[in-house]
Each structure stands twice: as structure tokens, then as C-alpha cells.
């Protein structure tokens, strides 16, 4: 359970809402860290920019990124 309540997805700006809706389609719900970032749109854009840049660079295999995400989630106590 997050110590800080995430943003309400229905009350976020359209670009953020689009990302959260894509997460619902892919994962079954918006990712909790993104709901937290969405409380501050500038932080949300920065975090998304980082992940988008890593993906666009082609330097990391997508399977490796998925494994890293799962490992970080596990270290943080997230049931991913």
C-alpha cells in the first residue's frame, strides 16, 4: 500500500490519462508509481521521458528491461 495516495486517473490531463489507459489495457490497471508521478505532471513527463528514451535508444533489450523492472519492484516490496 502506498503511503501517498496516487492521482485520480479520471482527473488527470489528457496526455497522462492516455498513458494510464494504455497501462490498463496492458497490465489490467494503471501502475501505482505512475499514479504517484501523475500528482505532478512535470515529474510524470520526466519519468516517462526517461523510460521512453531508454526504449528509443535500443541499447537495452526489452526482455532485460522487463527483468530489471521486476527485480526493482521485488526489492521495493511490490508484488508486480
Biopython code that builds the backbone (N, CA, C, O; Angstrom):
import numpy as np
from Bio.PDB.StructureBuilder import StructureBuilder

atoms = [
    (1, "UNK", "N", (0.843, -1.178, 0.000)),
    (1, "UNK", "CA", (0.000, 0.000, 0.000)),
    (1, "UNK", "C", (0.887, 1.239, 0.000)),
    (1, "UNK", "O", (1.829, 1.339, 0.787)),
    (2, "UNK", "N", (0.581, 2.177, -0.884)),
    (2, "UNK", "CA", (1.364, 3.394, -0.988)),
    (2, "UNK", "C", (1.098, 4.307, 0.209)),
    (2, "UNK", "O", (-0.021, 4.388, 0.717)),
    (3, "UNK", "N", (2.143, 4.984, 0.638)),
    (3, "UNK", "CA", (1.990, 5.930, 1.737)),
    (3, "UNK", "C", (1.375, 7.234, 1.261)),
    (3, "UNK", "O", (0.778, 7.972, 2.044)),
    (4, "UNK", "N", (1.525, 7.515, -0.035)),
    (4, "UNK", "CA", (0.956, 8.721, -0.629)),
    (4, "UNK", "C", (-0.081, 8.275, -1.647)),
    (4, "UNK", "O", (0.196, 7.428, -2.496)),
    (5, "UNK", "N", (-1.256, 8.839, -1.561)),
    (5, "UNK", "CA", (-2.324, 8.470, -2.485)),
    (5, "UNK", "C", (-2.000, 8.971, -3.882)),
    (5, "UNK", "O", (-1.572, 10.112, -4.060)),
    (6, "UNK", "N", (-2.205, 8.112, -4.867)),
    (6, "UNK", "CA", (-1.957, 8.487, -6.255)),
    (6, "UNK", "C", (-3.046, 9.397, -6.795)),
    (6, "UNK", "O", (-4.085, 9.598, -6.166)),
    (7, "UNK", "N", (-2.785, 9.937, -7.967)),
    (7, "UNK", "CA", (-3.750, 10.811, -8.633)),
    (7, "UNK", "C", (-4.967, 10.003, -9.073)),
    (7, "UNK", "O", (-4.877, 8.801, -9.322)),
    (8, "UNK", "N", (-6.090, 10.677, -9.163)),
    (8, "UNK", "CA", (-7.302, 10.071, -9.695)),
    (8, "UNK", "C", (-7.169, 10.066, -11.221)),
    (8, "UNK", "O", (-7.128, 11.134, -11.832)),
    (9, "UNK", "N", (-7.100, 8.889, -11.848)),
    (9, "UNK", "CA", (-6.886, 8.834, -13.300)),
    (9, "UNK", "C", (-7.921, 9.598, -14.117)),
    (9, "UNK", "O", (-7.615, 10.084, -15.206)),
    (10, "UNK", "N", (-9.133, 9.706, -13.606)),
    (10, "UNK", "CA", (-10.170, 10.399, -14.370)),
    (10, "UNK", "C", (-10.012, 11.914, -14.314)),
    (10, "UNK", "O", (-10.659, 12.635, -15.074)),
    (11, "UNK", "N", (-9.160, 12.396, -13.425)),
    (11, "UNK", "CA", (-8.979, 13.844, -13.277)),
    (11, "UNK", "C", (-7.581, 14.308, -13.698)),
    (11, "UNK", "O", (-7.132, 15.385, -13.307)),
    (12, "UNK", "N", (-6.904, 13.485, -14.496)),
    (12, "UNK", "CA", (-5.570, 13.857, -14.950)),
    (12, "UNK", "C", (-5.655, 14.503, -16.333)),
    (12, "UNK", "O", (-6.637, 14.294, -17.045)),
    (13, "UNK", "N", (-4.647, 15.281, -16.724)),
    (13, "UNK", "CA", (-4.628, 15.854, -18.081)),
    (13, "UNK", "C", (-4.660, 14.753, -19.145)),
    (13, "UNK", "O", (-4.245, 13.624, -18.883)),
    (14, "UNK", "N", (-5.146, 15.076, -20.329)),
    (14, "UNK", "CA", (-5.338, 14.083, -21.393)),
    (14, "UNK", "C", (-4.087, 13.253, -21.712)),
    (14, "UNK", "O", (-4.206, 12.036, -21.852)),
    (15, "UNK", "N", (-2.896, 13.852, -21.831)),
    (15, "UNK", "CA", (-1.727, 13.016, -22.158)),
    (15, "UNK", "C", (-1.423, 11.982, -21.076)),
    (15, "UNK", "O", (-1.028, 10.857, -21.385)),
    (16, "UNK", "N", (-1.605, 12.355, -19.819)),
    (16, "UNK", "CA", (-1.366, 11.423, -18.713)),
    (16, "UNK", "C", (-2.451, 10.361, -18.702)),
    (16, "UNK", "O", (-2.175, 9.180, -18.493)),
    (17, "UNK", "N", (-3.677, 10.784, -18.927)),
    (17, "UNK", "CA", (-4.807, 9.847, -18.961)),
    (17, "UNK", "C", (-4.583, 8.794, -20.048)),
    (17, "UNK", "O", (-4.903, 7.622, -19.848)),
    (18, "UNK", "N", (-4.039, 9.202, -21.193)),
    (18, "UNK", "CA", (-3.792, 8.260, -22.289)),
    (18, "UNK", "C", (-2.771, 7.196, -21.877)),
    (18, "UNK", "O", (-2.935, 6.019, -22.197)),
    (19, "UNK", "N", (-1.725, 7.611, -21.172)),
    (19, "UNK", "CA", (-0.715, 6.653, -20.700)),
    (19, "UNK", "C", (-1.339, 5.688, -19.707)),
    (19, "UNK", "O", (-1.121, 4.479, -19.791)),
    (20, "UNK", "N", (-2.114, 6.215, -18.767)),
    (20, "UNK", "CA", (-2.733, 5.365, -17.753)),
    (20, "UNK", "C", (-3.727, 4.387, -18.382)),
    (20, "UNK", "O", (-3.816, 3.235, -17.957)),
    (21, "UNK", "N", (-4.472, 4.840, -19.390)),
    (21, "UNK", "CA", (-5.416, 3.951, -20.070)),
    (21, "UNK", "C", (-4.674, 2.841, -20.823)),
    (21, "UNK", "O", (-5.144, 1.704, -20.871)),
    (22, "UNK", "N", (-3.527, 3.166, -21.406)),
    (22, "UNK", "CA", (-2.721, 2.142, -22.090)),
    (22, "UNK", "C", (-2.225, 1.109, -21.086)),
    (22, "UNK", "O", (-2.151, -0.080, -21.396)),
    (23, "UNK", "N", (-1.886, 1.563, -19.882)),
    (23, "UNK", "CA", (-1.449, 0.630, -18.841)),
    (23, "UNK", "C", (-2.590, -0.277, -18.406)),
    (23, "UNK", "O", (-2.374, -1.453, -18.113)),
    (24, "UNK", "N", (-3.784, 0.255, -18.362)),
    (24, "UNK", "CA", (-4.950, -0.568, -18.008)),
    (24, "UNK", "C", (-5.115, -1.678, -19.043)),
    (24, "UNK", "O", (-5.366, -2.829, -18.688)),
    (25, "UNK", "N", (-4.975, -1.331, -20.320)),
    (25, "UNK", "CA", (-5.114, -2.336, -21.373)),
    (25, "UNK", "C", (-4.013, -3.393, -21.287)),
    (25, "UNK", "O", (-4.269, -4.580, -21.490)),
    (26, "UNK", "N", (-2.795, -2.961, -20.987)),
    (26, "UNK", "CA", (-1.667, -3.889, -20.974)),
    (26, "UNK", "C", (-1.556, -4.673, -19.673)),
    (26, "UNK", "O", (-1.289, -5.875, -19.696)),
    (27, "UNK", "N", (-1.757, -4.004, -18.534)),
    (27, "UNK", "CA", (-1.500, -4.623, -17.235)),
    (27, "UNK", "C", (-2.751, -4.880, -16.405)),
    (27, "UNK", "O", (-2.679, -5.542, -15.369)),
    (28, "UNK", "N", (-3.906, -4.360, -16.850)),
    (28, "UNK", "CA", (-5.134, -4.561, -16.092)),
    (28, "UNK", "C", (-5.442, -3.425, -15.130)),
    (28, "UNK", "O", (-6.488, -3.433, -14.481)),
    (29, "UNK", "N", (-4.550, -2.453, -15.031)),
    (29, "UNK", "CA", (-4.737, -1.288, -14.175)),
    (29, "UNK", "C", (-3.550, -0.357, -14.317)),
    (29, "UNK", "O", (-2.483, -0.767, -14.776)),
    (30, "UNK", "N", (-3.730, 0.895, -13.927)),
    (30, "UNK", "CA", (-2.595, 1.812, -14.007)),
    (30, "UNK", "C", (-1.525, 1.417, -12.994)),
    (30, "UNK", "O", (-1.844, 0.969, -11.893)),
    (31, "UNK", "N", (-0.267, 1.582, -13.363)),
    (31, "UNK", "CA", (0.833, 1.265, -12.456)),
    (31, "UNK", "C", (0.859, 2.285, -11.319)),
    (31, "UNK", "O", (0.739, 3.489, -11.545)),
    (32, "UNK", "N", (1.017, 1.788, -10.111)),
    (32, "UNK", "CA", (0.934, 2.658, -8.934)),
    (32, "UNK", "C", (1.979, 3.773, -8.946)),
    (32, "UNK", "O", (1.695, 4.894, -8.524)),
    (33, "UNK", "N", (3.194, 3.470, -9.431)),
    (33, "UNK", "CA", (4.201, 4.529, -9.461)),
    (33, "UNK", "C", (3.787, 5.639, -10.420)),
    (33, "UNK", "O", (4.080, 6.807, -10.169)),
    (34, "UNK", "N", (3.113, 5.294, -11.509)),
    (34, "UNK", "CA", (2.663, 6.315, -12.443)),
    (34, "UNK", "C", (1.531, 7.161, -11.852)),
    (34, "UNK", "O", (1.423, 8.354, -12.138)),
    (35, "UNK", "N", (0.700, 6.540, -11.037)),
    (35, "UNK", "CA", (-0.339, 7.330, -10.362)),
    (35, "UNK", "C", (0.289, 8.330, -9.399)),
    (35, "UNK", "O", (-0.218, 9.437, -9.224)),
    (36, "UNK", "N", (1.381, 7.938, -8.786)),
    (36, "UNK", "CA", (2.088, 8.848, -7.900)),
    (36, "UNK", "C", (2.731, 9.972, -8.703)),
    (36, "UNK", "O", (2.597, 11.144, -8.350)),
    (37, "UNK", "N", (3.433, 9.617, -9.789)),
    (37, "UNK", "CA", (4.041, 10.644, -10.644)),
    (37, "UNK", "C", (2.982, 11.610, -11.178)),
    (37, "UNK", "O", (3.244, 12.803, -11.330)),
    (38, "UNK", "N", (1.782, 11.086, -11.464)),
    (38, "UNK", "CA", (0.724, 11.896, -12.075)),
    (38, "UNK", "C", (0.236, 13.017, -11.159)),
    (38, "UNK", "O", (-0.449, 13.933, -11.614)),
    (39, "UNK", "N", (0.583, 12.950, -9.878)),
    (39, "UNK", "CA", (0.224, 14.048, -8.973)),
    (39, "UNK", "C", (0.920, 15.347, -9.394)),
    (39, "UNK", "O", (0.424, 16.441, -9.127)),
    (40, "UNK", "N", (2.086, 15.210, -10.063)),
    (40, "UNK", "CA", (2.847, 16.353, -10.551)),
    (40, "UNK", "C", (3.179, 16.090, -12.018)),
    (40, "UNK", "O", (4.129, 15.365, -12.312)),
    (41, "UNK", "N", (2.413, 16.667, -12.937)),
    (41, "UNK", "CA", (2.617, 16.382, -14.365)),
    (41, "UNK", "C", (4.055, 16.584, -14.857)),
    (41, "UNK", "O", (4.500, 15.853, -15.742)),
    (42, "UNK", "N", (4.780, 17.542, -14.314)),
    (42, "UNK", "CA", (6.162, 17.736, -14.763)),
    (42, "UNK", "C", (7.022, 16.535, -14.382)),
    (42, "UNK", "O", (7.884, 16.119, -15.156)),
    (43, "UNK", "N", (6.794, 15.978, -13.203)),
    (43, "UNK", "CA", (7.538, 14.787, -12.778)),
    (43, "UNK", "C", (7.112, 13.594, -13.627)),
    (43, "UNK", "O", (7.948, 12.783, -14.025)),
    (44, "UNK", "N", (5.820, 13.487, -13.904)),
    (44, "UNK", "CA", (5.315, 12.406, -14.746)),
    (44, "UNK", "C", (5.998, 12.442, -16.109)),
    (44, "UNK", "O", (6.475, 11.415, -16.593)),
    (45, "UNK", "N", (6.046, 13.625, -16.731)),
    (45, "UNK", "CA", (6.670, 13.751, -18.048)),
    (45, "UNK", "C", (8.155, 13.402, -17.992)),
    (45, "UNK", "O", (8.684, 12.784, -18.915)),
    (46, "UNK", "N", (8.829, 13.797, -16.910)),
    (46, "UNK", "CA", (10.248, 13.476, -16.769)),
    (46, "UNK", "C", (10.489, 11.983, -16.652)),
    (46, "UNK", "O", (11.380, 11.444, -17.308)),
    (47, "UNK", "N", (9.701, 11.307, -15.820)),
    (47, "UNK", "CA", (9.858, 9.861, -15.649)),
    (47, "UNK", "C", (9.534, 9.130, -16.945)),
    (47, "UNK", "O", (10.254, 8.212, -17.339)),
    (48, "UNK", "N", (8.460, 9.531, -17.604)),
    (48, "UNK", "CA", (8.093, 8.903, -18.880)),
    (48, "UNK", "C", (9.149, 9.185, -19.939)),
    (48, "UNK", "O", (9.431, 8.333, -20.782)),
    (49, "UNK", "N", (9.729, 10.373, -19.896)),
    (49, "UNK", "CA", (10.784, 10.715, -20.844)),
    (49, "UNK", "C", (11.994, 9.815, -20.680)),
    (49, "UNK", "O", (12.602, 9.391, -21.663)),
    (50, "UNK", "N", (12.344, 9.522, -19.421)),
    (50, "UNK", "CA", (13.479, 8.642, -19.166)),
    (50, "UNK", "C", (13.212, 7.253, -19.753)),
    (50, "UNK", "O", (14.048, 6.713, -20.478)),
    (51, "UNK", "N", (12.051, 6.677, -19.438)),
    (51, "UNK", "CA", (11.738, 5.340, -19.932)),
    (51, "UNK", "C", (11.590, 5.331, -21.447)),
    (51, "UNK", "O", (12.016, 4.383, -22.107)),
    (52, "UNK", "N", (10.995, 6.369, -21.995)),
    (52, "UNK", "CA", (10.859, 6.464, -23.448)),
    (52, "UNK", "C", (12.216, 6.578, -24.129)),
    (52, "UNK", "O", (12.440, 5.989, -25.186)),
    (53, "UNK", "N", (13.125, 7.344, -23.516)),
    (53, "UNK", "CA", (14.473, 7.485, -24.064)),
    (53, "UNK", "C", (15.238, 6.180, -24.034)),
    (53, "UNK", "O", (15.932, 5.840, -24.993)),
    (54, "UNK", "N", (15.117, 5.449, -22.941)),
    (54, "UNK", "CA", (15.780, 4.141, -22.868)),
    (54, "UNK", "C", (15.237, 3.193, -23.929)),
    (54, "UNK", "O", (15.991, 2.458, -24.566)),
    (55, "UNK", "N", (13.930, 3.219, -24.109)),
    (55, "UNK", "CA", (13.318, 2.336, -25.100)),
    (55, "UNK", "C", (13.745, 2.737, -26.512)),
    (55, "UNK", "O", (14.073, 1.879, -27.333)),
    (56, "UNK", "N", (13.740, 4.034, -26.790)),
    (56, "UNK", "CA", (14.079, 4.518, -28.129)),
    (56, "UNK", "C", (15.553, 4.331, -28.468)),
    (56, "UNK", "O", (15.909, 4.202, -29.639)),
    (57, "UNK", "N", (16.403, 4.315, -27.459)),
    (57, "UNK", "CA", (17.841, 4.191, -27.716)),
    (57, "UNK", "C", (18.208, 2.838, -28.302)),
    (57, "UNK", "O", (19.185, 2.720, -29.043)),
    (58, "UNK", "N", (17.434, 1.826, -27.976)),
    (58, "UNK", "CA", (17.725, 0.492, -28.455)),
    (58, "UNK", "C", (18.929, -0.145, -27.772)),
    (58, "UNK", "O", (19.389, -1.207, -28.191)),
    (59, "UNK", "N", (19.444, 0.498, -26.721)),
    (59, "UNK", "CA", (20.630, -0.011, -26.042)),
    (59, "UNK", "C", (20.323, -1.189, -25.131)),
    (59, "UNK", "O", (21.192, -2.018, -24.863)),
    (60, "UNK", "N", (19.095, -1.260, -24.661)),
    (60, "UNK", "CA", (18.714, -2.344, -23.761)),
    (60, "UNK", "C", (17.664, -3.225, -24.432)),
    (60, "UNK", "O", (16.688, -2.733, -25.000)),
    (61, "UNK", "N", (17.880, -4.509, -24.356)),
    (61, "UNK", "CA", (16.918, -5.461, -24.869)),
    (61, "UNK", "C", (15.638, -5.342, -24.038)),
    (61, "UNK", "O", (15.710, -5.303, -22.809)),
    (62, "UNK", "N", (14.462, -5.284, -24.686)),
    (62, "UNK", "CA", (13.206, -5.163, -23.932)),
    (62, "UNK", "C", (13.022, -6.250, -22.868)),
    (62, "UNK", "O", (12.439, -5.988, -21.815)),
    (63, "UNK", "N", (13.504, -7.448, -23.127)),
    (63, "UNK", "CA", (13.393, -8.520, -22.135)),
    (63, "UNK", "C", (14.229, -8.193, -20.894)),
    (63, "UNK", "O", (13.819, -8.480, -19.770)),
    (64, "UNK", "N", (15.396, -7.594, -21.104)),
    (64, "UNK", "CA", (16.245, -7.198, -19.980)),
    (64, "UNK", "C", (15.573, -6.093, -19.168)),
    (64, "UNK", "O", (15.613, -6.108, -17.937)),
    (65, "UNK", "N", (14.962, -5.144, -19.854)),
    (65, "UNK", "CA", (14.251, -4.063, -19.160)),
    (65, "UNK", "C", (13.138, -4.642, -18.301)),
    (65, "UNK", "O", (12.948, -4.211, -17.163)),
    (66, "UNK", "N", (12.397, -5.615, -18.831)),
    (66, "UNK", "CA", (11.318, -6.250, -18.062)),
    (66, "UNK", "C", (11.877, -6.943, -16.826)),
    (66, "UNK", "O", (11.297, -6.843, -15.745)),
    (67, "UNK", "N", (12.993, -7.641, -16.976)),
    (67, "UNK", "CA", (13.604, -8.314, -15.824)),
    (67, "UNK", "C", (14.079, -7.305, -14.775)),
    (67, "UNK", "O", (13.912, -7.521, -13.574)),
    (68, "UNK", "N", (14.664, -6.221, -15.231)),
    (68, "UNK", "CA", (15.128, -5.179, -14.301)),
    (68, "UNK", "C", (13.939, -4.578, -13.556)),
    (68, "UNK", "O", (13.997, -4.376, -12.343)),
    (69, "UNK", "N", (12.868, -4.293, -14.282)),
    (69, "UNK", "CA", (11.675, -3.731, -13.642)),
    (69, "UNK", "C", (11.134, -4.668, -12.571)),
    (69, "UNK", "O", (10.762, -4.224, -11.484)),
    (70, "UNK", "N", (11.088, -5.942, -12.867)),
    (70, "UNK", "CA", (10.580, -6.916, -11.891)),
    (70, "UNK", "C", (11.492, -7.009, -10.673)),
    (70, "UNK", "O", (11.021, -7.119, -9.541)),
    (71, "UNK", "N", (12.792, -6.964, -10.913)),
    (71, "UNK", "CA", (13.744, -7.044, -9.800)),
    (71, "UNK", "C", (13.630, -5.814, -8.900)),
    (71, "UNK", "O", (13.608, -5.940, -7.675)),
    (72, "UNK", "N", (13.559, -4.643, -9.495)),
    (72, "UNK", "CA", (13.418, -3.415, -8.715)),
    (72, "UNK", "C", (12.107, -3.443, -7.942)),
    (72, "UNK", "O", (12.067, -3.053, -6.775)),
    (73, "UNK", "N", (11.040, -3.897, -8.581)),
    (73, "UNK", "CA", (9.743, -3.995, -7.902)),
    (73, "UNK", "C", (9.850, -4.932, -6.696)),
    (73, "UNK", "O", (9.344, -4.625, -5.617)),
    (74, "UNK", "N", (10.508, -6.066, -6.887)),
    (74, "UNK", "CA", (10.652, -7.019, -5.788)),
    (74, "UNK", "C", (11.474, -6.419, -4.640)),
    (74, "UNK", "O", (11.145, -6.606, -3.468)),
    (75, "UNK", "N", (12.524, -5.711, -4.982)),
    (75, "UNK", "CA", (13.358, -5.072, -3.938)),
    (75, "UNK", "C", (12.566, -4.023, -3.147)),
    (75, "UNK", "O", (12.844, -3.776, -1.974)),
    (76, "UNK", "N", (11.583, -3.417, -3.805)),
    (76, "UNK", "CA", (10.754, -2.406, -3.168)),
    (76, "UNK", "C", (9.515, -2.989, -2.510)),
    (76, "UNK", "O", (8.670, -2.247, -2.010)),
    (77, "UNK", "N", (9.401, -4.304, -2.505)),
    (77, "UNK", "CA", (8.257, -4.937, -1.855)),
    (77, "UNK", "C", (6.989, -4.923, -2.693)),
    (77, "UNK", "O", (5.897, -5.153, -2.173)),
    (78, "UNK", "N", (7.126, -4.658, -3.976)),
    (78, "UNK", "CA", (5.965, -4.634, -4.869)),
    (78, "UNK", "C", (5.737, -6.038, -5.406)),
    (78, "UNK", "O", (6.694, -6.740, -5.733)),
    (79, "UNK", "N", (4.501, -6.447, -5.500)),
    (79, "UNK", "CA", (4.171, -7.784, -5.978)),
    (79, "UNK", "C", (4.075, -7.847, -7.493)),
    (79, "UNK", "O", (3.680, -8.885, -8.024)),
    (80, "UNK", "N", (4.409, -6.812, -8.193)),
    (80, "UNK", "CA", (4.431, -6.661, -9.632)),
    (80, "UNK", "C", (3.630, -7.671, -10.324)),
    (80, "UNK", "O", (3.556, -7.666, -11.552)),
]
sb = StructureBuilder()
sb.init_structure("model")
sb.init_model(0)
sb.init_chain("A")
sb.init_seg("    ")
for serial, (resi, resn, name, xyz) in enumerate(atoms, 1):
    if name == "N":
        sb.init_residue(resn, " ", resi, " ")
    sb.init_atom(name, np.array(xyz, "f"), 0.0, 1.0, " ", f" {name:<3s}", serial, name[0])
structure = sb.get_structure()
